[in-house]
Amino acid sequence: MDKDIQRFIDYVKIDTQSDDQSFTVPSTAKQLNLSRKLQADLKELGIDSELDEFGCVYARLDGEKGLDPIGLNSHVDTALECSGENVKPKIIENYDGGRIELGHGYSMSPAEFPTLGDHIGDTLITTSGDTLLGADDKAGLAIIMAVLDHYVSHPEEKHHPICVLFTPDEEIGRGPDHFNPEKFGAKYAYTVDGGVYDEIACKTFNAAHADVILHGISIHPGEAKGKMVNASDLAFAFDHALPAEKRPQFTEGYEGFNHLVSLTSGVDEAKMHYIIRNHDRAKLEEQKEEFRKAREAVLKAYPGVTIDLSIGDDYRNMKEVIDTCPECVEKVCKAYEKLGFKPIWKPIRGGTDGAGFSFKGVPTPNLPTGSFNHHGRFEYLSVTEFKRIKAIVIEMLRAE
């Protein structure tokens, strides 16, 4: 098997799911199993690395003096929505465009997942139906290792100094928390953590969250008339007081959303957690105000109850930083053009460690990996796109 793909398969077999309920760093010790594997693979290439106390792996491949050091980052953890334990990747060669039987009663076809139709004739790597694949972001890890392997194996090809960083806990938003830009050493960098090979991102949401605690009035149901106020009713009323059209299932592109992530409820008390997103900071502030208005509306409709509302900011749109570093965008454009591709600049409808890195002084756009349907059992990797991105990153790092 191709060694780049073998690395990817080796990586996805290591369970690295993070845990948003944990307060350790990293949030799960099992992430370090992959971090140490990456260190071993770097050592085989003759590249020294450091695994710091926060689970971050730093490494560097020296390049031509006088050229800007360029960083590459991917994360080791996988998402919480679906198990990452005992992943059994399936390889489908020369995909014929039909239905793929994953296993455990699950299948997928272009009818449900249209991107599959773009990969007829390609080799795909899928799940076995009972776990996620982990291409988010182990495909990124494998691409970075493949790029390093290329330049180590071809010392005659001159390149920029390459700064490498593998981080834990990206999926729970903590990847940049302990990022050390001085140790990293890059002037600018790229997260390799996207999807379609030609979609590049230098814009993220501005992000906030809202926590709502609604206090009802609990009375025995047999004597509740005119007295009980069920906190669950308050929760439903609060959610309905927010604009329905701003729920994520009704938005796309640059449209922001309010997303009810969790609700725990009883008669006496209900707790709700929302994430609030918009690429436009002014519109994000308008959405925050909608939460305050919803609180007032429910209080007016249910006299005598109390509602605690807490709103906080999480991260900002990294575009404002990347705009100060046009060379990191130009590098991408030149590499794509030289290889005969055309990049599409799309906003990330989510977060990225690159936003945190950017605001800590290292502008960091996001590059793709060739993986699709992340965070679930229908995740898959296109080997053609994976190889294409490897070639693009090699070209980006080449000394001009």
C-alpha positions as CSV (number, residue, x, y, z in Angstrom):
1,M,0.0,0.0,0.0
2,D,1.1,3.6,-0.7
3,K,3.0,4.7,2.4
4,D,1.1,8.0,2.7
5,I,-2.2,6.2,2.8
6,Q,-0.8,3.6,5.1
7,R,0.1,6.4,7.6
8,F,-3.4,7.7,7.4
9,I,-4.8,4.2,8.1
10,D,-2.4,3.8,11.0
11,Y,-3.5,7.1,12.5
12,V,-7.2,6.5,12.3
13,K,-6.9,3.2,14.1
14,I,-5.7,5.1,17.2
15,D,-8.6,6.3,19.3
16,T,-8.1,10.0,20.1
17,Q,-11.6,11.3,20.9
18,S,-11.4,14.5,23.1
19,D,-13.8,15.2,26.0
20,D,-15.5,18.5,26.6
21,Q,-16.4,17.5,30.1
22,S,-12.8,17.0,31.1
23,F,-10.6,19.7,32.7
24,T,-7.3,17.9,32.1
25,V,-4.8,19.1,29.4
26,P,-5.1,17.4,27.0
27,S,-8.7,16.5,27.8
28,T,-8.0,12.8,27.2
29,A,-4.7,11.0,27.8
30,K,-5.4,8.7,24.8
31,Q,-4.7,11.6,22.4
32,L,-1.0,11.3,23.5
33,N,-0.9,7.8,21.9
34,L,-1.1,9.4,18.5
35,S,1.1,12.4,19.5
36,R,3.9,9.9,20.4
37,K,3.3,7.9,17.2
38,L,3.8,11.2,15.2
39,Q,7.0,11.8,17.1
40,A,8.2,8.3,16.2
41,D,7.3,8.9,12.5
42,L,9.1,12.3,12.6
43,K,12.2,10.5,14.1
44,E,12.2,8.0,11.2
45,L,12.5,11.0,8.9
46,G,15.4,12.4,10.9
47,I,13.3,15.3,12.3
48,D,13.6,16.1,16.0
49,S,10.4,17.0,17.9
50,E,9.1,18.1,21.3
51,L,6.0,16.9,23.0
52,D,5.3,19.6,25.6
53,E,3.3,19.4,28.8
54,F,0.1,20.5,27.0
55,G,0.2,17.7,24.5
56,C,1.4,19.8,21.6
57,V,4.1,18.4,19.3
58,Y,6.5,20.9,17.8
59,A,9.0,20.1,15.0
60,R,11.0,21.9,12.3
61,L,12.5,21.0,9.0
62,D,15.2,23.5,8.1
63,G,15.1,25.1,4.7
64,E,16.7,27.9,2.7
65,K,18.1,30.7,4.7
66,G,16.4,34.1,4.2
67,L,13.0,32.6,3.3
68,D,10.0,33.0,5.6
69,P,9.5,30.0,7.9
70,I,6.0,28.6,7.1
71,G,3.9,26.6,9.5
72,L,1.7,23.5,9.1
73,N,-0.8,22.4,11.7
74,S,-3.3,19.6,12.2
75,H,-5.1,18.2,15.3
76,V,-4.9,14.7,16.7
77,D,-8.3,14.5,18.4
78,T,-11.6,13.4,16.8
79,A,-15.1,14.6,17.3
80,L,-17.5,13.7,20.1
81,E,-20.6,13.0,18.1
82,C,-19.6,9.5,17.1
83,S,-17.3,6.8,18.5
84,G,-13.6,6.9,17.4
85,E,-12.8,3.5,19.1
86,N,-11.8,0.5,17.0
87,V,-12.0,2.2,13.7
88,K,-11.9,-0.3,10.8
89,P,-11.4,1.7,7.6
90,K,-12.6,0.2,4.3
91,I,-10.9,0.8,1.0
92,I,-13.0,1.0,-2.1
93,E,-11.0,1.1,-5.3
94,N,-12.4,2.5,-8.5
95,Y,-15.7,3.6,-7.0
96,D,-18.5,3.0,-9.5
97,G,-20.9,5.7,-8.3
98,G,-23.3,3.3,-6.7
99,R,-24.4,2.6,-3.1
100,I,-21.6,1.8,-0.7
101,E,-22.5,-0.8,2.0
102,L,-20.6,0.4,5.1
103,G,-21.7,-2.3,7.5
104,H,-23.9,-2.5,10.6
105,G,-26.9,-1.7,8.5
106,Y,-25.6,1.6,7.1
107,S,-24.9,2.6,3.5
108,M,-24.5,5.7,1.5
109,S,-24.9,6.8,-2.1
110,P,-24.8,10.0,-4.2
111,A,-28.5,10.4,-3.7
112,E,-28.0,11.2,0.0
113,F,-24.4,12.5,-0.2
114,P,-23.9,14.2,-3.6
115,T,-20.2,14.7,-3.2
116,L,-19.8,11.0,-3.8
117,G,-20.8,11.6,-7.4
118,D,-17.6,13.7,-7.8
119,H,-15.4,10.7,-7.0
120,I,-16.5,8.1,-9.5
121,G,-13.3,6.1,-10.5
122,D,-11.6,7.3,-7.3
123,T,-10.3,5.2,-4.4
124,L,-12.3,6.0,-1.3
125,I,-11.6,5.2,2.3
126,T,-14.8,4.8,4.4
127,T,-15.9,3.7,7.8
128,S,-17.3,0.3,8.6
129,G,-20.6,1.9,9.7
130,D,-20.1,1.8,13.5
131,T,-17.6,4.7,14.1
132,L,-16.4,7.9,12.5
133,L,-13.4,7.6,10.2
134,G,-11.2,10.3,11.8
135,A,-10.1,11.9,8.6
136,D,-10.9,15.1,10.5
137,D,-8.1,15.6,11.1
138,K,-5.9,12.6,10.7
139,A,-5.9,13.2,6.9
140,G,-4.3,16.5,7.7
141,L,-1.7,14.8,9.9
142,A,-0.9,12.3,7.1
143,I,-0.6,15.1,4.5
144,I,1.8,17.0,6.6
145,M,3.9,13.9,7.2
146,A,3.8,13.1,3.5
147,V,5.1,16.6,2.6
148,L,7.9,16.3,5.2
149,D,8.8,12.9,3.8
150,H,8.9,14.3,0.3
151,Y,11.4,17.0,1.2
152,V,13.5,14.8,3.3
153,S,13.7,12.3,0.5
154,H,14.5,15.0,-2.1
155,P,17.2,17.2,-0.5
156,E,17.9,18.7,-3.9
157,E,14.5,20.4,-3.9
158,K,14.9,23.7,-2.0
159,H,12.1,24.8,0.3
160,H,11.1,27.3,3.0
161,P,11.8,26.3,6.6
162,I,8.8,24.2,7.7
163,C,7.5,24.6,11.2
164,V,5.2,21.8,12.3
165,L,2.6,21.7,15.1
166,F,0.3,18.9,16.0
167,T,-2.3,19.9,18.6
168,P,-4.9,18.2,20.9
169,D,-8.5,19.2,21.7
170,E,-9.4,21.1,18.6
171,E,-12.8,19.5,18.5
172,I,-13.7,21.0,21.9
173,G,-12.3,24.5,21.0
174,R,-9.2,24.3,23.2
175,G,-6.5,23.7,20.5
176,P,-4.9,27.2,20.6
177,D,-5.2,27.6,24.4
178,H,-1.5,26.7,25.0
179,F,-0.1,27.6,21.6
180,N,3.4,29.0,21.8
181,P,4.1,31.2,18.7
182,E,7.8,31.6,19.7
183,K,8.3,27.9,19.9
184,F,6.4,27.3,16.7
185,G,8.6,29.9,14.9
186,A,6.4,30.4,11.8
187,K,5.8,33.8,10.2
188,Y,2.5,32.5,8.9
189,A,1.0,29.1,8.8
190,Y,-1.8,26.8,7.5
191,T,-4.2,24.5,9.3
192,V,-4.7,21.4,7.1
193,D,-8.2,20.6,8.3
194,G,-10.8,21.2,5.6
195,G,-12.7,19.2,3.0
196,V,-12.8,19.7,-0.8
197,Y,-9.4,20.1,-2.4
198,D,-10.0,23.5,-3.9
199,E,-11.8,25.2,-1.0
200,I,-9.5,27.5,1.0
201,A,-10.7,29.5,4.0
202,C,-9.4,32.7,5.6
203,K,-12.7,33.7,7.2
204,T,-14.4,32.2,10.2
205,F,-17.4,33.1,12.2
206,N,-17.3,35.5,15.1
207,A,-18.4,33.2,17.9
208,A,-20.3,33.7,21.1
209,H,-22.4,31.5,23.4
210,A,-25.4,32.0,25.6
211,D,-26.3,30.0,28.8
212,V,-29.9,30.2,30.0
213,I,-31.2,29.0,33.4
214,L,-35.0,29.2,33.7
215,H,-36.5,28.8,37.2
216,G,-40.0,27.5,37.2
217,I,-42.5,27.1,40.1
218,S,-42.8,23.5,41.1
219,I,-46.1,22.4,42.7
220,H,-47.6,18.9,43.1
221,P,-49.5,18.3,39.8
222,G,-52.6,17.4,41.7
223,E,-52.9,20.9,43.1
224,A,-51.0,22.8,40.4
225,K,-53.8,24.8,38.8
226,G,-53.0,28.5,38.8
227,K,-49.7,27.9,40.6
228,M,-47.3,25.7,38.7
229,V,-45.0,27.2,36.1
230,N,-43.1,24.3,34.4
231,A,-39.6,25.2,33.6
232,S,-39.8,23.1,30.4
233,D,-42.6,25.4,29.2
234,L,-40.3,28.4,29.9
235,A,-37.6,26.7,27.8
236,F,-39.9,26.1,24.9
237,A,-41.2,29.7,25.1
238,F,-37.6,31.1,25.2
239,D,-36.5,29.1,22.2
240,H,-39.7,30.1,20.2
241,A,-39.0,33.8,21.1
242,L,-35.8,33.7,19.1
243,P,-36.0,34.1,15.2
244,A,-36.8,30.6,13.8
245,E,-35.1,31.5,10.5
246,K,-31.8,31.8,12.3
247,R,-31.6,28.2,13.3
248,P,-28.6,26.6,11.6
249,Q,-30.7,24.2,9.4
250,F,-32.1,27.3,7.7
251,T,-28.8,29.1,7.0
252,E,-25.8,28.9,4.7
253,G,-22.9,30.9,3.3
254,Y,-22.4,34.1,5.3
255,E,-25.7,33.8,7.2
256,G,-25.3,33.6,11.0
257,F,-27.2,31.3,13.3
258,N,-28.3,30.7,16.9
259,H,-28.0,27.0,17.7
260,L,-29.5,25.3,20.7
261,V,-26.8,22.8,21.6
262,S,-28.2,21.3,24.7
263,L,-31.3,21.4,26.9
264,T,-31.8,19.8,30.3
265,S,-35.1,20.3,31.9
266,G,-37.4,19.5,34.8
267,V,-40.4,21.3,36.4
268,D,-38.3,23.4,38.7
269,E,-35.4,24.3,36.5
270,A,-34.3,24.2,32.9
271,K,-30.8,24.8,31.4
272,M,-30.1,25.7,27.8
273,H,-26.8,26.2,26.0
274,Y,-26.6,28.0,22.7
275,I,-23.8,28.9,20.3
276,I,-24.2,32.1,18.4
277,R,-22.3,32.7,15.1
278,N,-21.9,35.4,12.4
279,H,-19.2,36.4,10.1
280,D,-20.2,40.1,10.7
281,R,-19.4,41.3,14.2
282,A,-22.1,43.9,14.2
283,K,-24.7,41.3,13.2
284,L,-23.4,39.0,16.0
285,E,-24.1,41.8,18.5
286,E,-27.7,42.0,17.1
287,Q,-28.1,38.3,17.7
288,K,-27.0,38.7,21.3
289,E,-29.6,41.4,21.7
290,E,-32.2,38.9,20.4
291,F,-31.4,36.7,23.4
292,R,-32.0,39.6,25.8
293,K,-35.3,40.4,24.2
294,A,-36.3,36.7,24.4
295,R,-35.7,36.8,28.1
296,E,-37.8,39.9,28.6
297,A,-40.6,38.4,26.5
298,V,-40.8,35.2,28.6
299,L,-40.6,37.1,31.9
300,K,-43.5,39.2,30.7
301,A,-45.5,36.2,29.7
302,Y,-44.8,34.3,33.0
303,P,-44.9,36.8,35.9
304,G,-43.1,35.6,39.0
305,V,-40.4,33.4,37.4
306,T,-36.7,34.2,37.0
307,I,-34.4,33.7,34.1
308,D,-30.6,33.9,34.3
309,L,-28.9,34.8,31.0
310,S,-25.2,34.8,30.5
311,I,-23.7,35.7,27.1
312,G,-19.9,35.5,26.3
313,D,-17.6,35.7,23.4
314,D,-15.6,32.7,22.1
315,Y,-13.5,33.6,19.1
316,R,-13.3,36.2,16.3
317,N,-13.2,36.1,12.5
318,M,-9.6,35.5,11.6
319,K,-9.9,37.5,8.4
320,E,-9.0,40.7,10.1
321,V,-5.6,39.2,10.9
322,I,-5.0,37.4,7.7
323,D,-5.7,40.6,5.8
324,T,-2.5,42.0,7.3
325,C,-0.4,39.1,5.8
326,P,-1.2,39.0,2.0
327,E,1.7,36.7,1.3
328,C,0.0,33.8,3.0
329,V,-2.9,34.1,0.6
330,E,-0.6,34.7,-2.4
331,K,1.3,31.5,-1.6
332,V,-1.8,29.5,-2.0
333,C,-2.9,31.2,-5.2
334,K,0.5,30.7,-6.9
335,A,0.7,27.0,-5.9
336,Y,-2.8,26.2,-7.2
337,E,-2.2,28.2,-10.4
338,K,1.1,26.4,-11.1
339,L,-0.6,23.0,-10.7
340,G,-3.5,24.0,-12.9
341,F,-6.1,24.3,-10.2
342,K,-8.2,27.3,-9.1
343,P,-8.8,27.8,-5.4
344,I,-12.3,28.8,-4.1
345,W,-12.2,31.0,-1.1
346,K,-15.0,30.0,1.2
347,P,-15.9,31.1,4.7
348,I,-15.7,28.4,7.4
349,R,-19.1,27.8,8.9
350,G,-17.5,26.8,12.1
351,G,-14.3,27.2,14.1
352,T,-10.6,26.5,13.4
353,D,-7.5,26.5,15.5
354,G,-6.2,28.9,12.8
355,A,-8.4,31.6,14.3
356,G,-6.7,31.2,17.7
357,F,-3.2,31.1,16.1
358,S,-4.0,34.2,14.0
359,F,-4.9,36.3,17.0
360,K,-1.8,35.1,18.8
361,G,0.4,36.5,16.0
362,V,0.6,33.8,13.4
363,P,-1.9,34.4,10.5
364,T,-3.3,30.9,9.6
365,P,-5.7,30.2,6.7
366,N,-7.2,26.8,6.4
367,L,-6.3,24.2,3.7
368,P,-8.4,21.1,2.7
369,T,-7.7,17.4,3.2
370,G,-10.0,15.7,0.7
371,S,-12.3,14.3,3.4
372,F,-16.1,14.6,3.6
373,N,-19.1,14.1,5.9
374,H,-17.0,14.7,9.1
375,H,-18.0,13.8,12.6
376,G,-20.0,10.7,11.7
377,R,-20.3,7.2,10.4
378,F,-20.6,8.5,6.8
379,E,-17.2,10.1,6.8
380,Y,-14.9,9.2,3.9
381,L,-11.6,10.2,2.3
382,S,-10.9,10.7,-1.4
383,V,-7.4,9.4,-2.1
384,T,-7.3,11.5,-5.3
385,E,-8.0,14.7,-3.5
386,F,-5.6,13.7,-0.6
387,K,-2.8,13.3,-3.2
388,R,-3.7,16.5,-4.9
389,I,-3.5,18.5,-1.7
390,K,-0.2,16.9,-0.8
391,A,1.2,18.2,-4.2
392,I,-0.3,21.6,-3.5
393,V,1.3,21.9,-0.1
394,I,4.7,20.8,-1.5
395,E,4.4,23.5,-4.2
396,M,3.5,26.1,-1.6
397,L,6.6,25.4,0.4
398,R,9.0,25.3,-2.6
399,A,11.7,27.9,-2.7
400,E,11.0,30.3,-5.6
